[in-house]
Amino acid sequence: MRHGIAGNKFGRNSSWRKATVRDIAKATLLRERICTTKAKAKESRKLVDKLITLGKKGTLAHRRRAFAVLCDHKLVSELFNTIAPRFQMRQGGYTRIIPLALGRRGDNAQMVLLELTEKKPVPVAKAKKAVAVKKKAVDPQASVPVEAKPESGKPDASKPSSPSVSKPSVLKEKKDKGKAEKRSMGGIKKIFRRKSTSE
């Protein structure tokens, strides 16, 4: 008889089942939200809640117990330093299961989202900067610089009188760059030709 044996078997042996639950718990702590089946989410939710409780206690013995499960020093330090402090005001209920409408393709298993109830705080200052940049880009008058007019009635000789004069100068600069590249390649080719002819 199966008295007092809790948990879902998942149709696999004990070591494989423990590895599955541990990997889902690690992924939940790393990404804060994962998509999995309902049965796996219910089992791994227990382990995630226990790990966060260990993180809230925060002693060396609790760190060692968490490392015995997670087997990752970086994840253990993140659990104790960043994840667990978010849940100091919460007495349990560290995770939630959100059911999805569609089943898994192939076997139509019930899919859910397993996520932490307390997420990382999103910085708001970056969003404000992005909005300010968009406003500057949209405003055409702000992007066009205003040129100072000369005080005397005569036009300035140093500045071109029309925009058509500046375009050929840009084209000449591009042509000069192209010629310089061709010359350098031509010089290299000549060096190799001389070597081949001298031999």
Secondary structure, 3 states (H helix, E strand, C coil): CCCCCCCCCCCCCHHHHHHHHHHHHHHHHHHCEEEEEHHHHHHHHHHHHHHHHHHHHCCHHHHHHHHHHHCCHHHHHHHHHHHHHHHCCCCCCCEEEEEEEEECCCCCCEEEEEEECCCCCCCCHHHHHHHHHHHHHHCHHHHCCCCCCCCCCCCCCCCCCCHHHHHHHHHHHHHHHHHHHHHHHHHHHHHHHHHHHHC
